Amino acid sequence: MDEKKQFAERLRAAMRAAGYEARPNVLEQHFNERYWGRSVTYQGARRWLMGLSIPEQDKLQVLAQWLGVEPQTLRYGTPAQIADATPPWPAVTDPADRAAISAFLALPPDRRKPLRELIAQLGVAPRRRR
């Protein structure tokens, strides 16, 4: 299915989810109440709903705001799930260190700050030789 048809499906679904009939006259009326540029015609609204064209970005923004959806979701659909980009723990990381780091990350930001400062100070302090 081409992207215009997919957009039309998402637009119709968003209209229904927002409580509107997915009809050109409904789209034309409610869109033109909100858009300050050149108004969309009945034929233009029909072309969007039939998957014959996709609105320009400024019109897409108005549609998304009216229907309560994100513009990129309306235009492109639900984004694919992105795999977690955090690298796995290095093999040399001790389980106690992992637990300490996880506990640190679970703290609220105001409680993390003094610990970060302490760690920074310990990192620059001269090390004793054994």
OpenMM code with the backbone's topology and positions (N, CA, C; nanometers):
from openmm import Vec3, app, unit

residues = "MET ASP GLU LYS LYS GLN PHE ALA GLU ARG LEU ARG ALA ALA MET ARG ALA ALA GLY TYR GLU ALA ARG PRO ASN VAL LEU GLU GLN HIS PHE ASN GLU ARG TYR TRP GLY ARG SER VAL THR TYR GLN GLY ALA ARG ARG TRP LEU MET GLY LEU SER ILE PRO GLU GLN ASP LYS LEU GLN VAL LEU ALA GLN TRP LEU GLY VAL GLU PRO GLN THR LEU ARG TYR GLY THR PRO ALA GLN ILE ALA ASP ALA THR PRO PRO TRP PRO ALA VAL THR ASP PRO ALA ASP ARG ALA ALA ILE SER ALA PHE LEU ALA LEU PRO PRO ASP ARG ARG LYS PRO LEU ARG GLU LEU ILE ALA GLN LEU GLY VAL ALA PRO ARG ARG ARG ARG".split()
positions = [
    Vec3(0.0847, -0.1178, 0.0000),
    Vec3(0.0000, 0.0000, 0.0000),
    Vec3(0.0894, 0.1243, 0.0000),
    Vec3(0.0551, 0.2243, -0.0815),
    Vec3(0.1411, 0.3420, -0.0881),
    Vec3(0.1183, 0.4340, 0.0315),
    Vec3(0.2097, 0.5286, 0.0495),
    Vec3(0.2058, 0.6117, 0.1695),
    Vec3(0.0842, 0.7037, 0.1745),
    Vec3(0.0303, 0.7437, 0.0608),
    Vec3(-0.0898, 0.8279, 0.0608),
    Vec3(-0.2098, 0.7507, 0.1150),
    Vec3(-0.2220, 0.6265, 0.0746),
    Vec3(-0.3324, 0.5425, 0.1241),
    Vec3(-0.3162, 0.5165, 0.2739),
    Vec3(-0.1922, 0.4925, 0.3163),
    Vec3(-0.1672, 0.4693, 0.4588),
    Vec3(-0.1993, 0.5944, 0.5396),
    Vec3(-0.1609, 0.7111, 0.4866),
    Vec3(-0.1946, 0.8359, 0.5547),
    Vec3(-0.3462, 0.8491, 0.5681),
    Vec3(-0.4190, 0.8215, 0.4600),
    Vec3(-0.5650, 0.8327, 0.4622),
    Vec3(-0.6254, 0.7416, 0.5692),
    Vec3(-0.5734, 0.6208, 0.5822),
    Vec3(-0.6226, 0.5293, 0.6866),
    Vec3(-0.5999, 0.5876, 0.8253),
    Vec3(-0.4802, 0.6431, 0.8469),
    Vec3(-0.4497, 0.7019, 0.9781),
    Vec3(-0.5378, 0.8237, 1.0049),
    Vec3(-0.5610, 0.9054, 0.9020),
    Vec3(-0.6459, 1.0234, 0.9187),
    Vec3(-0.7889, 0.9826, 0.9526),
    Vec3(-0.8434, 0.8868, 0.8808),
    Vec3(-0.9795, 0.8403, 0.9096),
    Vec3(-0.9883, 0.7818, 1.0506),
    Vec3(-0.8886, 0.7031, 1.0888),
    Vec3(-0.8880, 0.6431, 1.2230),
    Vec3(-0.8786, 0.7509, 1.3305),
    Vec3(-0.7961, 0.8530, 1.3082),
    Vec3(-0.7817, 0.9614, 1.4059),
    Vec3(-0.9117, 1.0401, 1.4184),
    Vec3(-0.9791, 1.0619, 1.3065),
    Vec3(-1.1072, 1.1332, 1.3123),
    Vec3(-1.2094, 1.0534, 1.3918),
    Vec3(-1.2181, 0.9246, 1.3646),
    Vec3(-1.3137, 0.8405, 1.4387),
    Vec3(-1.2781, 0.8360, 1.5870),
    Vec3(-1.1494, 0.8233, 1.6172),
    Vec3(-1.1060, 0.8170, 1.7575),
    Vec3(-1.1375, 0.9466, 1.8316),
    Vec3(-1.1376, 1.0585, 1.7586),
    Vec3(-1.1682, 1.1877, 1.8201),
    Vec3(-1.3185, 1.2156, 1.8235),
    Vec3(-1.3986, 1.1222, 1.7706),
    Vec3(-1.5430, 1.1371, 1.7770),
    Vec3(-1.6066, 1.2043, 1.6565),
    Vec3(-1.5359, 1.2086, 1.5448),
    Vec3(-1.5880, 1.2706, 1.4231),
    Vec3(-1.6108, 1.1648, 1.3160),
    Vec3(-1.7064, 1.1917, 1.2285),
    Vec3(-1.7251, 1.1054, 1.1128),
    Vec3(-1.6124, 1.1345, 1.0140),
    Vec3(-1.5582, 1.0319, 0.9537),
    Vec3(-1.4498, 1.0492, 0.8564),
    Vec3(-1.5105, 1.0791, 0.7198),
    Vec3(-1.5637, 1.2016, 0.7075),
    Vec3(-1.6278, 1.2441, 0.5833),
    Vec3(-1.5672, 1.3766, 0.5392),
    Vec3(-1.5585, 1.4005, 0.4091),
    Vec3(-1.4958, 1.5234, 0.3596),
    Vec3(-1.5587, 1.6513, 0.4133),
    Vec3(-1.6917, 1.6572, 0.4226),
    Vec3(-1.7541, 1.7811, 0.4698),
    Vec3(-1.7225, 1.8076, 0.6171),
    Vec3(-1.7116, 1.7027, 0.6967),
    Vec3(-1.6758, 1.7182, 0.8385),
    Vec3(-1.5316, 1.7667, 0.8491),
    Vec3(-1.4434, 1.7043, 0.7746),
    Vec3(-1.3022, 1.7428, 0.7747),
    Vec3(-1.2866, 1.8865, 0.7266),
    Vec3(-1.3519, 1.9209, 0.6172),
    Vec3(-1.3431, 2.0566, 0.5615),
    Vec3(-1.3865, 2.1604, 0.6647),
    Vec3(-1.5014, 2.1386, 0.7272),
    Vec3(-1.5552, 2.2357, 0.8222),
    Vec3(-1.4634, 2.2544, 0.9427),
    Vec3(-1.4261, 2.1441, 1.0075),
    Vec3(-1.3470, 2.1549, 1.1307),
    Vec3(-1.2041, 2.1996, 1.1031),
    Vec3(-1.1492, 2.1588, 0.9912),
    Vec3(-1.0143, 2.2035, 0.9571),
    Vec3(-1.0135, 2.3544, 0.9328),
    Vec3(-1.1065, 2.4036, 0.8519),
    Vec3(-1.1085, 2.5455, 0.8161),
    Vec3(-1.1389, 2.6360, 0.9346),
    Vec3(-1.2044, 2.5838, 1.0383),
    Vec3(-1.2269, 2.6617, 1.1604),
    Vec3(-1.0962, 2.6883, 1.2342),
    Vec3(-0.9966, 2.6038, 1.2111),
    Vec3(-0.8720, 2.6107, 1.2872),
    Vec3(-0.7530, 2.6626, 1.2064),
    Vec3(-0.7624, 2.6589, 1.0764),
    Vec3(-0.6486, 2.6933, 0.9907),
    Vec3(-0.6606, 2.8375, 0.9434),
    Vec3(-0.5526, 2.9146, 0.9607),
    Vec3(-0.5555, 3.0564, 0.9264),
    Vec3(-0.5089, 3.0839, 0.7839),
    Vec3(-0.4575, 2.9847, 0.7171),
    Vec3(-0.4134, 3.0028, 0.5788),
    Vec3(-0.5296, 2.9860, 0.4821),
    Vec3(-0.4942, 2.9558, 0.3599),
    Vec3(-0.5955, 2.9342, 0.2563),
    Vec3(-0.6770, 2.8100, 0.2919),
    Vec3(-0.8079, 2.8243, 0.2936),
    Vec3(-0.8929, 2.7140, 0.3388),
    Vec3(-0.8874, 2.5958, 0.2426),
    Vec3(-0.9135, 2.4787, 0.2993),
    Vec3(-0.9165, 2.3570, 0.2191),
    Vec3(-1.0577, 2.3418, 0.1617),
    Vec3(-1.0662, 2.2936, 0.0398),
    Vec3(-1.1961, 2.2729, -0.0246),
    Vec3(-1.2495, 2.1342, 0.0102),
    Vec3(-1.3748, 2.1129, -0.0216),
    Vec3(-1.4354, 1.9813, -0.0046),
    Vec3(-1.3548, 1.8774, -0.0822),
    Vec3(-1.3159, 1.9123, -0.2055),
    Vec3(-1.2397, 1.8195, -0.2891),
    Vec3(-1.1022, 1.7907, -0.2283),
    Vec3(-1.0406, 1.8935, -0.1703),
    Vec3(-0.9107, 1.8734, -0.1056),
    Vec3(-0.9214, 1.7799, 0.0136),
    Vec3(-1.0244, 1.8015, 0.0962),
    Vec3(-1.0466, 1.7142, 0.2120),
    Vec3(-1.0744, 1.5714, 0.1659),
    Vec3(-1.1497, 1.5584, 0.0588),
    Vec3(-1.1806, 1.4258, 0.0044),
    Vec3(-1.0535, 1.3566, -0.0441),
    Vec3(-0.9653, 1.4325, -0.1073),
    Vec3(-0.8392, 1.3748, -0.1566),
    Vec3(-0.7546, 1.3223, -0.0396),
    Vec3(-0.7546, 1.3934, 0.0733),
    Vec3(-0.6809, 1.3454, 0.1906),
    Vec3(-0.7421, 1.2157, 0.2416),
    Vec3(-0.8746, 1.2132, 0.2506),
    Vec3(-0.9435, 1.0961, 0.3061),
    Vec3(-0.9410, 0.9752, 0.2132),
    Vec3(-0.9286, 0.9984, 0.0841),
    Vec3(-0.9270, 0.8887, -0.0132),
    Vec3(-0.7850, 0.8397, -0.0421),
    Vec3(-0.6849, 0.9083, 0.0128),
    Vec3(-0.5475, 0.8662, -0.0114),
    Vec3(-0.4947, 0.9088, -0.1467),
    Vec3(-0.5440, 1.0212, -0.1966),
    Vec3(-0.4973, 1.0723, -0.3253),
    Vec3(-0.3908, 1.1796, -0.3086),
    Vec3(-0.3844, 1.2392, -0.1893),
    Vec3(-0.2811, 1.3386, -0.1608),
    Vec3(-0.2575, 1.3444, -0.0107),
    Vec3(-0.1464, 1.4069, 0.0250),
    Vec3(-0.1089, 1.4253, 0.1654),
    Vec3(-0.0955, 1.5751, 0.1881),
    Vec3(-0.1515, 1.6284, 0.2965),
    Vec3(-0.1424, 1.7728, 0.3200),
    Vec3(0.0011, 1.8169, 0.3468),
    Vec3(0.0251, 1.9454, 0.3213),
    Vec3(0.1552, 2.0036, 0.3522),
    Vec3(0.1722, 2.0086, 0.5038),
    Vec3(0.2959, 2.0322, 0.5461),
    Vec3(0.3303, 2.0238, 0.6883),
    Vec3(0.2476, 2.1180, 0.7755),
    Vec3(0.2253, 2.2411, 0.7311),
    Vec3(0.1486, 2.3342, 0.8143),
    Vec3(0.0051, 2.2853, 0.8352),
    Vec3(-0.0530, 2.2271, 0.7328),
    Vec3(-0.1881, 2.1725, 0.7443),
    Vec3(-0.1883, 2.0455, 0.8299),
    Vec3(-0.0842, 1.9670, 0.8162),
    Vec3(-0.0711, 1.8452, 0.8957),
    Vec3(-0.0646, 1.8787, 1.0448),
    Vec3(0.0054, 1.9870, 1.0777),
    Vec3(0.0148, 2.0310, 1.2173),
    Vec3(-0.1240, 2.0651, 1.2723),
    Vec3(-0.2036, 2.1347, 1.1931),
    Vec3(-0.3388, 2.1725, 1.2360),
    Vec3(-0.4259, 2.0483, 1.2533),
    Vec3(-0.4182, 1.9566, 1.1573),
    Vec3(-0.4951, 1.8320, 1.1680),
    Vec3(-0.4590, 1.7566, 1.2957),
    Vec3(-0.3297, 1.7433, 1.3204),
    Vec3(-0.2835, 1.6675, 1.4365),
    Vec3(-0.3295, 1.7321, 1.5665),
    Vec3(-0.3186, 1.8639, 1.5738),
    Vec3(-0.3613, 1.9325, 1.6958),
    Vec3(-0.5120, 1.9166, 1.7162),
    Vec3(-0.5884, 1.9313, 1.6114),
    Vec3(-0.7343, 1.9163, 1.6192),
    Vec3(-0.7729, 1.7762, 1.6652),
    Vec3(-0.7059, 1.6747, 1.6108),
    Vec3(-0.7435, 1.5361, 1.6389),
    Vec3(-0.6732, 1.4777, 1.7613),
    Vec3(-0.5820, 1.5542, 1.8199),
    Vec3(-0.5149, 1.5094, 1.9416),
    Vec3(-0.4144, 1.3980, 1.9200),
    Vec3(-0.3428, 1.4045, 1.8081),
    Vec3(-0.2383, 1.3058, 1.7794),
    Vec3(-0.1092, 1.3793, 1.7468),
    Vec3(0.0008, 1.3079, 1.7514),
    Vec3(0.1288, 1.3665, 1.7143),
    Vec3(0.1357, 1.3801, 1.5623),
    Vec3(0.1875, 1.4922, 1.5116),
    Vec3(0.1953, 1.5099, 1.3665),
    Vec3(0.2721, 1.3991, 1.2958),
    Vec3(0.3840, 1.3566, 1.3535),
    Vec3(0.4636, 1.2525, 1.2876),
    Vec3(0.3914, 1.1182, 1.2872),
    Vec3(0.3099, 1.0929, 1.3894),
    Vec3(0.2324, 0.9691, 1.3923),
    Vec3(0.1231, 0.9725, 1.2861),
    Vec3(0.0585, 1.0878, 1.2723),
    Vec3(-0.0441, 1.1015, 1.1692),
    Vec3(0.0179, 1.0870, 1.0303),
    Vec3(0.1325, 1.1457, 1.0099),
    Vec3(0.1954, 1.1440, 0.8781),
    Vec3(0.2606, 1.0099, 0.8451),
    Vec3(0.3359, 0.9551, 0.9412),
    Vec3(0.4173, 0.8366, 0.9118),
    Vec3(0.3720, 0.7092, 0.9822),
    Vec3(0.2810, 0.7200, 1.0769),
    Vec3(0.2385, 0.6020, 1.1507),
    Vec3(0.3182, 0.5860, 1.2782),
    Vec3(0.2887, 0.4815, 1.3515),
    Vec3(0.3576, 0.4538, 1.4767),
    Vec3(0.5017, 0.4178, 1.4468),
    Vec3(0.5952, 0.4852, 1.5129),
    Vec3(0.7353, 0.4526, 1.4863),
    Vec3(0.7683, 0.3110, 1.5310),
    Vec3(0.8583, 0.2487, 1.4599),
    Vec3(0.9029, 0.1144, 1.4970),
    Vec3(0.9738, 0.1221, 1.6314),
    Vec3(0.9629, 0.0179, 1.7067),
    Vec3(1.0312, 0.0133, 1.8349),
    Vec3(1.1816, 0.0133, 1.8117),
    Vec3(1.2491, 0.0991, 1.8832),
    Vec3(1.3940, 0.1090, 1.8710),
    Vec3(1.4558, 0.0261, 1.9823),
    Vec3(1.5509, -0.0549, 1.9451),
    Vec3(1.6180, -0.1384, 2.0444),
    Vec3(1.6916, -0.0499, 2.1443),
    Vec3(1.7017, -0.0970, 2.2661),
    Vec3(1.7732, -0.0247, 2.3702),
    Vec3(1.9174, -0.0046, 2.3272),
    Vec3(1.9593, 0.1220, 2.3230),
    Vec3(2.0933, 0.1533, 2.2742),
    Vec3(2.1989, 0.1490, 2.3840),
    Vec3(2.1577, 0.1242, 2.5085),
    Vec3(2.2568, 0.1205, 2.6148),
    Vec3(2.3393, -0.0067, 2.6022),
    Vec3(2.4695, 0.0086, 2.6084),
    Vec3(2.5539, -0.1103, 2.5947),
    Vec3(2.5395, -0.1998, 2.7171),
    Vec3(2.5607, -0.3283, 2.6995),
    Vec3(2.5563, -0.4172, 2.8155),
    Vec3(2.6722, -0.3833, 2.9096),
    Vec3(2.6578, -0.4256, 3.0318),
    Vec3(2.7645, -0.4018, 3.1281),
    Vec3(2.8919, -0.4694, 3.0791),
    Vec3(3.0051, -0.4030, 3.0925),
    Vec3(3.1312, -0.4692, 3.0561),
    Vec3(3.1504, -0.5952, 3.1408),
    Vec3(3.2147, -0.6928, 3.0848),
    Vec3(3.2341, -0.8209, 3.1536),
    Vec3(3.3104, -0.8038, 3.2842),
    Vec3(3.3929, -0.7001, 3.2937),
    Vec3(3.4740, -0.6812, 3.4149),
    Vec3(3.3981, -0.6092, 3.5260),
    Vec3(3.2748, -0.5676, 3.5009),
    Vec3(3.1986, -0.4966, 3.6023),
    Vec3(3.1519, -0.5942, 3.7094),
    Vec3(3.1860, -0.5608, 3.8314),
    Vec3(3.1490, -0.6419, 3.9464),
    Vec3(2.9987, -0.6278, 3.9730),
    Vec3(2.9301, -0.7346, 4.0146),
    Vec3(2.7866, -0.7243, 4.0452),
    Vec3(2.7552, -0.6181, 4.1509),
    Vec3(2.8441, -0.6000, 4.2480),
    Vec3(2.8213, -0.4973, 4.3502),
    Vec3(2.8264, -0.3577, 4.2875),
    Vec3(2.9173, -0.3382, 4.1894),
    Vec3(2.9246, -0.2094, 4.1198),
    Vec3(2.7971, -0.1848, 4.0388),
    Vec3(2.7492, -0.2886, 3.9736),
    Vec3(2.6247, -0.2753, 3.8965),
    Vec3(2.5097, -0.2350, 3.9880),
    Vec3(2.5023, -0.2982, 4.1041),
    Vec3(2.3957, -0.2668, 4.1997),
    Vec3(2.4088, -0.1227, 4.2488),
    Vec3(2.5322, -0.0788, 4.2745),
    Vec3(2.5542, 0.0581, 4.3217),
    Vec3(2.5150, 0.1597, 4.2141),
    Vec3(2.5514, 0.1316, 4.0898),
    Vec3(2.5168, 0.2227, 3.9801),
    Vec3(2.3657, 0.2256, 3.9596),
    Vec3(2.3019, 0.1114, 3.9653),
    Vec3(2.1560, 0.1066, 3.9513),
    Vec3(2.0877, 0.1829, 4.0640),
    Vec3(2.1392, 0.1694, 4.1860),
    Vec3(2.0825, 0.2424, 4.2997),
    Vec3(2.1014, 0.3925, 4.2809),
    Vec3(2.2187, 0.4326, 4.2313),
    Vec3(2.2456, 0.5735, 4.2037),
    Vec3(2.1456, 0.6276, 4.1012),
    Vec3(2.1241, 0.5530, 3.9933),
    Vec3(2.0336, 0.5979, 3.8875),
    Vec3(1.8882, 0.6039, 3.9340),
    Vec3(1.8546, 0.5294, 4.0374),
    Vec3(1.7182, 0.5306, 4.0899),
    Vec3(1.6925, 0.6506, 4.1812),
    Vec3(1.7988, 0.7191, 4.2234),
    Vec3(1.7831, 0.8349, 4.3115),
    Vec3(1.7239, 0.9534, 4.2356),
    Vec3(1.6530, 1.0417, 4.3066),
    Vec3(1.6060, 1.1648, 4.2418),
    Vec3(1.7265, 1.2536, 4.2077),
    Vec3(1.7145, 1.3395, 4.1074),
    Vec3(1.8279, 1.4209, 4.0624),
    Vec3(1.8959, 1.5014, 4.1725),
    Vec3(1.8188, 1.5562, 4.2664),
    Vec3(1.8808, 1.6365, 4.3720),
    Vec3(1.9667, 1.5526, 4.4668),
    Vec3(1.9389, 1.4238, 4.4765),
    Vec3(2.0191, 1.3361, 4.5618),
    Vec3(2.1402, 1.2826, 4.4861),
    Vec3(2.1352, 1.2833, 4.3537),
    Vec3(2.2487, 1.2353, 4.2741),
    Vec3(2.3635, 1.3352, 4.2722),
    Vec3(2.3292, 1.4643, 4.2741),
    Vec3(2.4311, 1.5677, 4.2570),
    Vec3(2.5465, 1.5568, 4.3569),
    Vec3(2.5196, 1.5469, 4.4881),
    Vec3(2.6337, 1.5388, 4.5807),
    Vec3(2.7184, 1.4127, 4.5588),
    Vec3(2.6535, 1.3041, 4.5186),
    Vec3(2.7299, 1.1816, 4.4927),
    Vec3(2.8185, 1.1972, 4.3694),
    Vec3(2.7660, 1.2639, 4.2653),
    Vec3(2.8481, 1.2892, 4.1462),
    Vec3(2.9698, 1.3735, 4.1823),
    Vec3(2.9469, 1.4757, 4.2663),
    Vec3(3.0575, 1.5622, 4.3072),
    Vec3(3.1614, 1.4845, 4.3873),
    Vec3(3.1152, 1.3967, 4.4767),
    Vec3(3.2069, 1.3145, 4.5552),
    Vec3(3.2888, 1.2234, 4.4646),
    Vec3(3.2218, 1.1594, 4.3693),
    Vec3(3.2920, 1.0694, 4.2769),
    Vec3(3.3931, 1.1474, 4.1938),
    Vec3(3.3553, 1.2683, 4.1504),
    Vec3(3.4483, 1.3503, 4.0723),
    Vec3(3.5711, 1.3853, 4.1559),
    Vec3(3.5505, 1.4190, 4.2832),
    Vec3(3.6632, 1.4515, 4.3706),
    Vec3(3.7525, 1.3301, 4.3938),
    Vec3(3.6910, 1.2149, 4.4131),
    Vec3(3.7698, 1.0933, 4.4327),
    Vec3(3.8482, 1.0581, 4.3068),
    Vec3(3.7922, 1.0898, 4.1923),
    Vec3(3.8589, 1.0590, 4.0662),
    Vec3(3.9810, 1.1442, 4.0407),
    Vec3(3.9847, 1.2662, 4.0935),
    Vec3(4.1000, 1.3537, 4.0709),
    Vec3(4.1999, 1.3487, 4.1858),
    Vec3(4.1627, 1.2882, 4.2968),
    Vec3(4.2547, 1.2785, 4.4106),
    Vec3(4.3728, 1.1901, 4.3732),
    Vec3(4.4911, 1.2262, 4.4218),
    Vec3(4.6070, 1.1408, 4.3915),
    Vec3(4.5873, 1.0024, 4.4519),
    Vec3(4.6270, 0.9036, 4.3778),
    Vec3(4.6115, 0.7653, 4.4240),
    Vec3(4.7370, 0.7221, 4.4979),
    Vec3(4.7146, 0.6418, 4.5981),
    Vec3(4.8279, 0.5870, 4.6732),
    Vec3(4.8815, 0.4667, 4.5997),
    Vec3(5.0098, 0.4528, 4.6024),
    Vec3(5.0711, 0.3349, 4.5414),
    Vec3(5.0827, 0.2271, 4.6465),
    Vec3(5.0631, 0.1059, 4.6030),
    Vec3(5.0718, -0.0062, 4.6963),
    Vec3(5.2096, -0.0592, 4.7050),
] * unit.nanometer
topology = app.Topology()
chain = topology.addChain("A")
for resn in residues:
    res = topology.addResidue(resn, chain)
    for name in ("N", "CA", "C"):
        topology.addAtom(name, app.Element.getBySymbol(name[0]), res)
